Amino acid sequence: MAYQLWIKDEAKAEIGKLPGYMRAQVRRTIESLRLEPRPYYSVEMTSPANVNAEVRRLKIEHWRVIYIVDEEWSEVGVLAVRKRPPYEYEDLPELLADLD
């Protein structure tokens, strides 16, 4: 079953700013989430109780893709693409608050 994929505008802008080789790799990886939203190299994150979706992250070299999987609607939503370090997931509550 294929999932619907959406990407927040902020995440699209972040992807556009990536170096060329990384931009292509991130785009391919995100597109692959349509068919496999939980690849073996993704990690489930702790999410607040008010979020009705599974919050996950992917590591691609020094970059992290933060996304959700919503089984009820068969959707995968990309919330952010961040460089780590220095990113420490401190804005995760704000990213999830936008989902309400």
N, C-alpha and C positions, 0 to 999 in steps of 0.2 A: 504494500500500500504506500502510495506517495503522500507526503505531507505537504500542506500549503506552506510556503516560505514567505516571511516578510522581514524586512530590515528597517529599523528605525532610521530616520533621516540623519540623525547624529552619527550613527554607525556608518552609514553610506559615506558621509563626509570624512570620517576617520579612515576608512578604507581608501578613499581617493588620495589621501596624504601619504600613504605607505610607499616605500621604495618599490619600483616596478616589479622586481622578481617576487617580493613579498605580497604585493597587491594581487598578483595572479594566483599565488598559492592560497591566500586567504579566500579569494573568490571561489576557487575550485572546492576548497574545503567546505565553505558555507553551502555551496550548491549541492554537495554530496549529502548534506543533512536532510534533504528532501526524502531520500530513500533510506538513510540510516541515521536517525536523530541521536542515537546513543553509541557512537563508535567506541571501540575499546580504549582509545586514548583520551576520551572525555571523562570529566569528573563531575559527579553530582555535588551541588553546593547546598548549604543550609539556607533555607528561605523562610521568610515570615509566614505565620499561619494563614494570613489573609490572602496569600498568593495561591491560586488554584492551578498552578503549573509547576513543572519540575524545572528548577534552575540548574544549568550546567555550564561548564567552561571547557574550552579547548586550549591547548598549548601548541603554538606554532612558532618555534624558535623562541624569541624574546617577546612574542605577542600573545595576548589572550583574547579569545572570542567568548563573550558572555552571552548566553542565549537561554531561551526557555523552550520546553516541549509541553504542549497542551494536548493531551490525548482526547479530551472531550471534543475538541474542534479539529483534531488532526492537523495541528499547526506547529511550526517551528518559527520562533521569532528571535532575530538577532538584536540584542540590546546595545552592545558596545564592543569596540575593538580597542584594546589598551596595551601599552608597552609595559613590561614588567622586567626588572624594576624600573621605575619607582612605584608603579601601581600596586596597591594593596587591597583592592576591592572595597575601599571605604565609601564609594558612592553607590554601592549595590542597593541600599534601601531607596535611594532616589530613582534609580533605574527601574525598580520594581513598582514604585509608587505611581509611575506614569501608566501602568497597566490597568489601573482601576477604571 
